[in-house]
Amino acid sequence: MLELQIKKRNGDIVNFDKERICYAIGKAIETTDGVPNTDLAKVICDEVAFEVEERFFGGERVPTVEEIQDIVEQKLVESGNFEIAKHYILYRAEHAKRRAEERLAQLEKIDKNLLKVTKRNGRKQIFKKAKLEKTFKIVAKGYPDCKFKDLYEILKLMITDGISTNDLLKNMRKAALDMISIDNVNWQNVAGRLYAVEFYGKACRNRKMKHSDIYTPKSWVKHFNDYIKKEYYYTDFYKYYTKDEILKAGEFIDKDRDFTYIYSTMIAFDRRYLLNPNKVVRELPQEMYLAVALFLATPEPEGKRLEMAKKIYEACSTQKLSLPTPTLLNARTNYHQLSSCFKLNVDDDLRAIYHQFENMAQISKFGGGVGVYFGHVRAKGASIRGVKNSSGGVLPWLRVVNDTACAVNQLGARLGAISPTLDIWHKDIFDFLEMQTESGDIRSKAFDVFPAVTMPDLFMERVAADEDFTLFD
């Protein structure tokens, strides 16, 4: 299930923790009244959590800590607790002052070469700017307008005493993102390359290999066999390829292509497409493309199969061919749902309706989007088995569709994509068009689907002639 996330001050994305809000409100109440009041803190906290979910859940933008704290202030004021709001504001200001003092101390340590970083083995050593500059020269090659001194001015504001080398590299990537502007878009390429360097470090640790082994044919075969054994990759791969062919396929890999992808591509790989269960990085971008190519080439004749796999790998890894999400997600796995779009018709029958709900869920489970036609379902107030005004119409079913899209997300990558369609002549069309407005009964709303309306030529002819149009059940 998808969880609401927030962006911390250091740029990290974490799950929203309601208890931390309750604690801060509780401290403000205790400071004001002299005694704790957990009931009031819980009421305000619930209102804040509801407001946060209404504004941000399922949206494209992740809220910041500051935005969450602004909502807390707003709810305290709206509830009439002005003294508590005052102490909460002072609480925020005090912590902001403390953070500022800590940052000044950290910057002083950097200037005096006293700041330490924590290596992967847990040992600490003095922070060395020259090491970062060496990494930067590698990732900024070919972009002379991207200067290390410009990036370092932002980066040093993110460095804290004892920071891990992993976080140091991550903050370096975030600093590169902050440098992107209309005048210099090349920073997005630098950020993408830094992302690749992060991938390599994590994969080397998790796969227990040296950096020089990345993308070698032997390391590819070892990874390929490991993923088949774990049933992450298609378990019947060796019915189509010999061991020698899989080894030879490893020679197709071009490591330099990882440095051609911009930041948005790399973050899509990380969050959605790379097959790395539980966020443990093992599969790398070129291995993903090669495994996908080998899978898509399996229908080819035996003598031409590897040749076709190479062509597919070349086209995909150079991004001359863009594969749809379900194909990039599921090709190479044991789940062979490779199509993006499906269409379902819902009949006016209870068993048929729920059967199609299951179909929607199964399609969404493996990354497919669904267009669902509801024109056959009888309208609100229609008769059922001769009893007048018995039907609830289309809208109650669309609520179930909406909740299905949220509950059965696309492999955890995003919410389900379901588009219900209704005819312009259906008697429920007016309720259908009100389905995503912010007024009216909230129980009749469905905000997470993508409604569509079909219009026959006759309707458009009547519109052109300024005539009445007819509604049917």
SULTA-V524214 format. One record per pair of residues at least 24 apart in sequence whose C-alpha atoms are under 6 Angstrom apart, sorted by the first residue. I is the first residue (numbers start at 1). J is the second residue. D is the distance in Angstrom with one decimal. If there is no record, write none. Layout:
i | j | d
I | J | D
I | J | D
//
This chain:
i | j | d
4 | 57 | 5.8
6 | 62 | 5.6
6 | 63 | 5.1
6 | 64 | 5.5
7 | 63 | 6.0
7 | 64 | 4.5
8 | 65 | 5.7
28 | 84 | 5.7
28 | 87 | 5.5
28 | 88 | 5.2
29 | 84 | 5.6
32 | 84 | 5.9
48 | 72 | 6.0
115 | 161 | 5.3
116 | 161 | 5.5
116 | 162 | 5.2
117 | 162 | 4.6
117 | 163 | 5.0
117 | 164 | 5.6
118 | 162 | 5.4
118 | 163 | 5.8
118 | 164 | 4.4
119 | 164 | 6.0
119 | 165 | 5.6
139 | 190 | 5.7
139 | 193 | 5.6
140 | 190 | 5.7
188 | 262 | 5.6
188 | 263 | 5.4
189 | 262 | 4.6
191 | 263 | 5.5
192 | 262 | 4.7
192 | 263 | 3.8
192 | 266 | 6.0
193 | 259 | 5.2
202 | 281 | 5.9
203 | 281 | 5.3
203 | 282 | 4.8
217 | 247 | 5.7
217 | 250 | 4.3
217 | 251 | 5.8
220 | 250 | 5.9
221 | 247 | 6.0
232 | 333 | 5.9
233 | 332 | 5.3
233 | 333 | 4.4
234 | 332 | 5.4
234 | 333 | 4.5
234 | 334 | 4.7
272 | 413 | 5.5
273 | 329 | 5.5
289 | 313 | 5.9
291 | 332 | 5.6
292 | 331 | 5.3
292 | 332 | 5.1
295 | 332 | 5.2
326 | 367 | 5.1
340 | 368 | 4.7
340 | 369 | 5.8
341 | 368 | 5.7
341 | 369 | 4.9
341 | 370 | 5.8
342 | 370 | 4.8
343 | 370 | 5.7
343 | 371 | 4.7
343 | 372 | 5.9
344 | 372 | 4.8
345 | 372 | 5.8
345 | 373 | 4.8
346 | 374 | 5.6
347 | 376 | 5.5
348 | 376 | 5.6
348 | 377 | 4.5
361 | 408 | 5.9
364 | 410 | 5.5
364 | 416 | 5.5
365 | 408 | 5.9
365 | 410 | 5.2
365 | 411 | 6.0
367 | 410 | 4.6
369 | 417 | 4.8
369 | 418 | 5.8
370 | 418 | 4.8
371 | 418 | 5.9
371 | 419 | 4.7
371 | 420 | 5.9
372 | 420 | 4.7
372 | 421 | 5.9
373 | 420 | 5.9
373 | 421 | 4.8
374 | 421 | 6.0
374 | 422 | 5.6
375 | 422 | 5.2
375 | 423 | 5.9
378 | 473 | 5.8
379 | 427 | 5.8
379 | 428 | 5.6
379 | 473 | 5.6
399 | 446 | 5.6
402 | 446 | 5.6
402 | 448 | 5.7
402 | 449 | 5.7
418 | 449 | 5.5
419 | 449 | 5.7
419 | 450 | 4.4
419 | 451 | 5.2
420 | 451 | 5.1
421 | 451 | 5.9
421 | 452 | 4.6
421 | 453 | 5.5
422 | 453 | 5.1
423 | 453 | 5.6
423 | 454 | 4.8
424 | 454 | 6.0
424 | 455 | 5.6
425 | 471 | 4.5
425 | 472 | 5.9
426 | 471 | 5.5
426 | 472 | 5.3
426 | 473 | 5.9
427 | 471 | 5.2
427 | 472 | 5.5
427 | 473 | 5.6
//
